[in-house]
Amino acid sequence: MKPFLAWIPGLSRSQWLGAAILMALILFALLEGWLHQGDSTRQNLSNYLAAPSAQEWFGTDHFGRSMLARMGDALRLSLMLSLFCVATAALLGTGLGVCAAWMGGITERLLNFLANTLLALPGLVLVLLLAAIAPGSFLVLYLAISLVLWIEYYRVVRAQTQVVIRSPQLEASRQLGFGRWYLFRRHIWPAIRPSVLTLAAFGAGNAILALASIGFVYVGLQPPVAELGLMVVELLPYYNDAPWALAQPILAIFLLILGFNLLAGKAK
Amino acid sequence: MIQRILINRLLQAVMVAWGVGSLSFVLMRSLPGDMAYRVAAGRYGQDNVSAEAAEWVRQELALDLPAWQAYLHWLLDMLRLDLGVSLISGAPVIDEIKHQLGHSIELAVMAILLAALMAFPLGILSGLRARGWLDRSLLLLSSLLRAQPVFVIGLMLILAFAVYWPLFPVAGFGQGNDWVLPAFSLALALAAVSSRVVRDSTLAVIHSPYYQFARVKGLSEWQTFRQHGLRNLSVPVVAFMGIQLVGLIEGIVMIESLFSWPGIGHGLAHAIFSRDVPMIQGTALMMGLLFVALNTLVDLACYKIDPRGRPE
């Protein structure tokens, strides 16, 4: 238990609040999948836009599909995507950042060039362009969002690693004959860990936002997939008849991003 | 110094063009079906497509070249701003995006101005009375706004000010006050973050030694603020604008789609939805160049405000 607690030293009160919001959402997503076992695509046209009731806790949408099942699906989708994207971006960005700082020279210049090229376009435009190659593909969205996210890690990690590499402590360890892996674990990782974790929380929020945004402009995942941004567009015409249905995906996006922002703490 | 800024941004513009051009080329090649027929259908209408017309297009556009030659041709065409014709409407892409770009710039400028009008007074007031009631309530408000995607902010404004109180048009263009809600949505998203930057910057400036000294030597509170405060506190804020521009451009895509604003972002979303590659290329290119242009303006503003970076 101790090593895990040491991993998250002294969360502030707002960070705990963020963690609690996220835990509640994750719990909902898991429990819905485990206990409810509703079908998010089964239509029931004689029971459309029904208000929340004992059978349908969250009501039904314009095709009579269970909102509870759809919200569960959508939350699992968003959380999975953010998990995959953040893991990929963090590994890639941290690895390449440390590499660039360590090797210097041509490696560093090439990687900097790559990062600057990608940064020349606003992230969402790049994701949109890549999404256009294969519309409705989860894999392409995952790759595109990761491709945008890793740059942040790369830049921060490279800058911080450069400082550590020039430090007398690391030089001392090196001269004692320790290997690169040891140097990384003992000297570099402790220095970059707080930034990497903060960026991970922000990155997760951004991944969810990106998915919802391209769903909202209708070029991301395609119906009948239950996706938060897509659900907002689909339910928008029924704002008057079924405000509770429209409010659900909006509230979910809001809570997800708020949770991750709070967890990330104050931006530097 | 100014030259360095301009050269760097010019390089960025070249990277944008190359990146967008290459991606569009891949996109064009990966479209299903014969490209010659596709272009012919776009130009002459679905009913007038024949093998002859397709062959003619193939000859003219050199579509049977090997991939790398076609790629070079593609990039050269783009350099000459020959962006082709839309696969859907058949109109030259350059005409359509020229039209759209103006609307997008209008929206972006209005949003930045509105955001500055909100962020500066509110940020400075909460910085002067840090941890007071205004500061705390603005912090809460900004955290809540920051957790919303910009399209949700737009949606709320529509529901409140176009549906419940019908003061402004729900969407569309050409009624005089149509820009208010879209520009205001973007501005709220921008100001939610930048007002906090103004606040932190104000707090740092009024506790700095030179500010204290100006007070001690007898300047009034207002004189001190005008002479020593305003310019110093705006340096980090304007620099931060550069970071926010990414959010602004992304917001433009969503807000224009939401409000059916006839700009570049709306055009891009539409083009992607209908897989109209020449339009995708044109709109993404303009979006990227708009991003570079706004970044250049921010760089120049930083240079103007802060003399410390300049050579003697």
Interface residues (C-beta under 8 A of the other chain):
Chain A: N116 T117 L118 A120 L121 P122 G123 L124 V125 L126 L128 L129 L130 A131 A132 I133 P135 L209 A212 S213 F216 V217 Y218 V219 G229 V232 L236 Y239 I250 I253 F254 L255 I257 L258 N261 L262
Chain B: Q12 M15 V16 G19 V20 L23 S24 V26 L27 S30 S143 L144 R146 A147 Q148 P149 F151 V152 L155 L159 V163 L245 V246 I249 E250 V253 M254 S257 L258 L268 A269 I272 F273 R275 I280 A284 M287 G288 F291 V292
